Amino acid sequence: MPAIGYVNKLDDGSYRGTLWTLSISAALKIMPNKEKKPDSDQPDFRVYANGAEIGDAWIRQGKETGADYVSSRSRRPSSVRASCSPISAARRGRRATTSSR
């Protein structure tokens, strides 16, 4: 899968980075879901782009390695575009989290 952003894990358990596509660039935050109840299907994280909540993320376990990873999902692709600013041609493609539709 192609990368569409990069994040770094912080000491508080959140992730910060940048979302990049051909047409948008946004500050990305993946924050622990403080409202999650134990043993519920609620997401482990909430995903924000430029301060607007755009999706959810869950901790998953890799089938082959058993390693934990964070899997995210945008609620609506249009909500991502609406909350992100266009990028200039000079930055386009320079950095590109993975996307699956």
N, C-alpha and C positions, 0 to 999 in steps of 0.2 A: 504494500500500500504506500502511496506517496505521502510524504510528510507535509502537513499544512500549518505547522507551528512547532514551537519548542517551549517547554516549561521546565522549571527547576522546583524541586521539593524544598519547602522551607521547614524550619524547626517546629512550627506550630501545626504541621500536617497538611497545610495548604500548598498549592502549586501556583506559581506565577510565571508568565511568559508572554509570548506574542503569537497571535494567529495571523497567518499570511496566506492569501490566495492571489490569483491574478488580478482581482478587482478590489480586495479589501485588506486592511491592516487594522488590528485591534489589540489593545492590552487585554491579556487573557488571565482570569483568576479562576482557580478551581478550589472552592472552599468546602471544608467539612460541613455536612448537613447536621446542624446542632439539634434539629427537631426529629431526627430519625429515632424510631422506637426499636428496641431490640427485637430480633427475629421478624422484622417487617420487610416488605418488598420496596420500601422507600429507598431512594438513592442515597449512597454514601456521601456524595458531594453535590454541590450546586455549581454550575458553570456560568461565568459572567464574562462578557466582552464589553469593554469600555463602560463598565458599571451596570449594564443591563443584563438581567438573567436570561440566558439563551438556551440552557439545557441542563442535563443531569449527568452524573457519572457514578459508576459502581465499581467496587473492588472485585476483580475476577481472578481466577487462577488458571494459568496456562496448562493446556492438556499435556504437552510433552515435558515441560520442565517443572511444572508445579509452582512456578514463581508467580507471585501476585503482580497484577498490573491494574491500571485504572482504565476502564472503558467508558467513553462518553457518547452522548447522543444529543444532537440539537433538536429542540422542539419543533422548529420550523426554519428551514433554510432562509426564508425571507426575514425572520427575526434577527438572524445573524447579520445580514446585509444592512438592515435598518439601524443596527446599533454600532456598526463599524464605519470607519472613515475610508475613503478611497486612498489607494497608494499611488505614488508617482511612478512613472515608467522607469526611472532610475532604480527603484527598489524592487520592482516587479520580479518575482522569481528568485530573489536573492536568498530568502529563507522560505522555506515552505514547510503538530500533533497529527496523526493520521486520520484520514477520512474514509468512511464507508457509507454508501447510500443504499 
